[in-house]
Amino acid sequence: MTRYLRPQTLDEALALRAGTVGAAPLTMLAGGTDLYPVRTHRTAWFEPYSRDILDLSAIAELGGIEHDAGGTRIGATATWSAVASAALPPVFDVLKQASRQVGGVQIQNRGTVGGNLCNASPAADGVPPLLALDAEVELASLRGRRRLPLAAFVLGNRSTALAADEILVALHLPPQPAQARSSFLKLGARAYLVISIASVAAVIATDATGRIASARVVVGACSAAPQRLATLAARLIGQNAAPALAETVGAADLAALSPIDDVRASAAYRRDAALVLVRRTLAGLLSSPLEVAA
């Protein structure tokens, strides 16, 4: 018989998580927007699904969004609606824009940031903006706590660095360049309630001369995990921040991507779409003079 466990504290949850190492693992539940469709699908096809449930929704420490001069903390069970409405500086527009693209409003009201990351879909809308903002994940177990760069946590399709006894506690984002700009664009078969064919997140800041001082560009849904375009970012630094710069982006700048053919698009289409999205994202950010970074 399936067990449903709803601890009230993180310590209690970690003890339950550790107690199943080497046995049938607990399925962790936050918003349920991934779990319930899977269970429903399997039931409809008469497939057994009897894994025990560890519901994390009552643990206060896993929630909340905090921002100060030292950085930003987003709790693992913070919803996408909470992110979209949070009082955050303009550089977080990239994350807010992505938040409004995660399913529809009902999904955004239930789905959590941590669930999106742990699900580790290559097309997850939340990962590219968090990578562009240099996010780190905080993981906890009875052995202690550790932090990892998000790029080292999401390893590939449905694969993360989360150990069998760990729980994702929060995301930590470092202070961003003052007045930096950011943007998120997504291509799907329609505007909402759709899985990405390709997505792009970018954060750009300039120096006192109007040249690009820092740049982070991330493409989602075109590799086993969202990819930072490090070569492109390095090339942009030092360039004059003008819209024409976006047109210099070419296929070689996207060489790190490894798109696949699937029911939503071919690999070739994804690669072309990603190039167009990168150019559009950069052109939008550079369409008027960027504020000088502090």
C-alpha positions in Angstrom: 0.0 0.0 0.0 1.3 3.5 -0.9 2.4 5.6 2.0 1.7 9.4 2.0 4.2 11.3 4.3 3.9 15.0 5.0 6.6 16.2 7.4 6.4 19.6 9.0 10.2 20.3 9.3 13.2 19.8 7.1 14.9 17.6 9.7 11.9 15.3 9.7 11.9 15.1 5.9 15.7 14.4 5.7 15.3 11.6 8.2 12.5 10.0 6.1 14.6 10.5 3.0 17.7 8.9 4.6 15.6 6.0 5.9 14.8 4.8 2.3 18.4 4.8 1.0 18.9 1.3 -0.4 15.2 0.6 -0.4 12.3 1.7 -2.7 12.9 5.5 -3.0 10.3 8.1 -1.9 8.8 10.2 -4.6 9.1 13.8 -3.5 6.0 16.0 -4.0 6.0 19.8 -4.1 3.4 21.3 -6.5 2.5 18.0 -8.1 2.3 19.3 -11.6 4.7 16.6 -12.9 3.8 13.8 -10.5 0.0 13.7 -11.0 0.1 13.6 -14.8 2.5 10.7 -14.7 0.4 8.7 -12.2 -2.7 9.4 -14.2 -1.1 8.3 -17.4 0.2 5.1 -15.9 -3.2 4.3 -14.3 -5.0 4.9 -17.6 -2.7 2.3 -19.2 -3.1 -0.2 -16.3 0.5 0.3 -15.3 1.3 -0.1 -11.6 2.6 3.0 -9.7 2.8 2.4 -6.0 5.8 4.5 -4.9 5.6 6.2 -1.5 5.1 10.0 -1.5 7.1 12.5 0.5 5.1 15.7 0.5 7.4 18.7 1.1 4.7 21.4 0.9 4.3 22.0 4.6 8.0 22.7 5.3 8.3 26.5 5.8 12.1 26.5 5.4 11.7 25.4 1.7 9.6 28.4 0.7 9.9 32.1 0.4 11.9 34.6 -1.7 14.4 36.9 -0.1 16.4 39.7 -1.7 19.1 42.0 -0.3 22.4 43.5 -1.1 24.1 40.1 -0.5 22.1 38.3 -3.1 18.8 36.5 -3.6 17.4 33.3 -2.1 14.5 31.5 -3.8 13.1 28.6 -1.7 12.7 25.3 -3.5 8.9 25.3 -3.0 8.4 28.9 -4.1 5.8 28.8 -6.9 6.3 30.4 -10.4 3.5 32.8 -9.6 5.4 33.9 -6.5 8.5 34.5 -8.6 6.6 36.5 -11.2 5.1 38.8 -8.5 8.2 39.1 -6.3 9.7 42.6 -5.7 13.0 42.1 -7.6 15.3 44.4 -9.6 14.9 44.7 -13.4 17.8 42.3 -14.0 15.4 39.5 -12.8 13.0 40.2 -15.7 14.5 37.2 -17.5 13.3 34.9 -14.6 9.9 36.7 -14.4 9.3 36.4 -18.1 10.1 32.6 -17.9 7.8 32.2 -14.9 4.9 33.4 -16.9 5.7 30.8 -19.6 5.6 27.7 -17.3 2.3 26.2 -18.4 -0.8 28.3 -17.7 -1.7 30.3 -14.6 -3.0 27.3 -12.7 0.3 25.5 -13.2 2.2 28.6 -12.2 0.2 28.8 -9.0 1.1 25.2 -8.1 4.4 24.4 -9.8 7.6 25.1 -7.9 11.0 26.2 -8.8 12.6 23.2 -7.2 10.3 20.8 -8.9 11.2 22.3 -12.3 14.9 21.8 -11.6 14.7 18.3 -10.1 12.5 17.2 -13.0 15.4 18.1 -15.2 13.6 18.3 -18.5 15.9 19.6 -21.3 13.0 22.0 -22.2 12.4 23.3 -18.6 11.7 27.0 -18.9 13.1 27.8 -15.4 16.6 26.5 -16.0 18.0 28.9 -18.7 17.2 32.1 -16.8 18.6 30.7 -13.5 21.8 29.7 -15.3 22.0 33.2 -16.8 21.7 34.6 -13.3 24.6 32.4 -12.1 22.3 30.4 -9.6 23.6 27.9 -7.2 21.5 25.1 -5.6 21.6 24.4 -1.9 21.2 20.7 -1.1 20.7 19.2 2.4 20.9 15.7 3.9 21.5 14.3 7.4 25.2 14.5 6.4 25.1 18.3 6.1 24.6 20.9 3.4 26.4 21.7 0.2 26.1 24.1 -2.7 26.6 23.4 -6.4 26.5 25.7 -9.4 23.2 25.0 -11.2 25.2 23.8 -14.3 26.7 21.1 -12.1 23.3 20.1 -10.7 21.3 19.6 -13.9 23.3 16.9 -15.7 21.1 15.9 -18.6 17.7 14.6 -19.5 15.9 13.8 -16.2 19.3 13.6 -14.5 20.6 15.7 -11.6 23.4 15.5 -9.0 20.9 15.1 -6.2 22.0 12.2 -4.0 19.6 9.6 -2.8 19.4 11.1 0.7 19.3 14.8 -0.3 16.6 17.4 -0.7 16.9 20.6 -2.7 16.4 23.4 -0.2 16.9 26.7 -2.2 18.4 28.5 -5.1 21.0 31.2 -4.3 21.7 34.0 -6.8 24.7 36.3 -6.4 24.3 40.1 -6.6 23.9 41.2 -10.2 25.5 44.1 -12.0 23.6 47.3 -11.2 21.2 48.3 -13.9 21.9 45.2 -16.0 19.2 44.0 -18.4 17.9 40.6 -19.1 15.4 38.9 -21.3 13.8 35.5 -22.0 12.3 34.3 -25.3 10.7 31.0 -26.0 9.5 29.3 -29.2 6.7 26.7 -29.1 3.8 25.5 -31.2 1.6 28.2 -29.5 2.0 31.0 -27.0 1.1 29.2 -23.8 0.7 25.7 -22.3 3.4 24.3 -24.6 6.8 22.7 -24.3 9.7 24.7 -25.7 11.1 23.9 -29.1 13.9 26.3 -28.2 14.4 29.1 -25.6 17.0 31.7 -24.8 17.8 33.6 -21.6 20.4 36.5 -21.6 21.8 39.0 -19.1 23.9 41.9 -20.3 25.6 44.8 -18.5 27.9 47.6 -19.8 30.7 49.7 -18.5 31.1 53.5 -18.3 32.1 53.6 -22.0 28.9 51.9 -23.2 30.7 48.6 -24.0 29.6 45.2 -22.8 31.2 44.4 -19.5 29.5 41.1 -18.8 27.3 38.8 -20.9 25.5 35.5 -20.2 23.5 33.7 -22.9 21.8 30.4 -22.3 19.9 28.2 -24.8 17.3 25.7 -23.6 15.6 22.7 -25.3 18.5 22.3 -27.7 20.7 19.9 -25.7 20.3 17.3 -23.0 20.5 20.2 -20.5 20.3 23.9 -21.2 23.7 25.3 -22.4 25.5 28.5 -21.6 27.1 29.9 -24.8 30.4 30.7 -23.2 32.3 31.4 -26.5 29.6 33.9 -27.6 29.6 35.6 -24.2 33.4 36.0 -24.3 33.2 37.5 -27.8 30.5 40.0 -26.8 32.6 41.4 -23.9 34.2 44.7 -24.9 32.0 45.2 -27.9 29.9 48.4 -28.3 26.4 47.7 -27.0 24.4 48.4 -30.2 21.6 46.5 -31.8 23.8 45.7 -34.9 25.9 43.5 -32.7 23.1 40.9 -32.5 23.4 40.3 -36.3 27.0 39.2 -35.9 25.9 36.1 -34.0 26.3 33.1 -36.3 26.0 29.3 -36.3 29.6 28.9 -34.9 28.5 30.7 -31.8 25.9 27.9 -31.1 28.4 25.1 -31.7 28.0 23.8 -28.1 24.4 22.9 -28.8 23.3 19.3 -29.6 19.6 19.4 -30.5 17.7 16.2 -31.4 14.8 15.3 -33.7 11.5 14.7 -31.9 7.8 15.2 -32.4 8.1 18.9 -31.8 10.9 19.8 -34.2 13.9 18.5 -36.1 17.4 19.1 -34.9 18.1 21.4 -37.9 15.0 23.4 -37.2 15.9 23.7 -33.5 19.4 25.0 -34.4 18.0 27.6 -36.8 15.4 28.6 -34.3 17.9 29.0 -31.5 20.0 31.3 -33.7 17.0 33.5 -34.5 16.0 33.6 -30.8 19.6 34.5 -29.7 19.7 37.4 -32.2 16.3 38.6 -31.2 17.0 38.5 -27.5 20.3 40.4 -27.9 18.7 42.9 -30.3 16.0 43.6 -27.8 18.5 44.1 -25.0 20.7 46.4 -27.1 17.9 48.4 -28.8 18.5 51.3 -26.4 21.6 52.3 -24.4 22.2 50.0 -21.5 22.6 51.6 -18.1 26.1 51.7 -16.8 26.9 48.9 -14.4 28.0 49.9 -11.0 
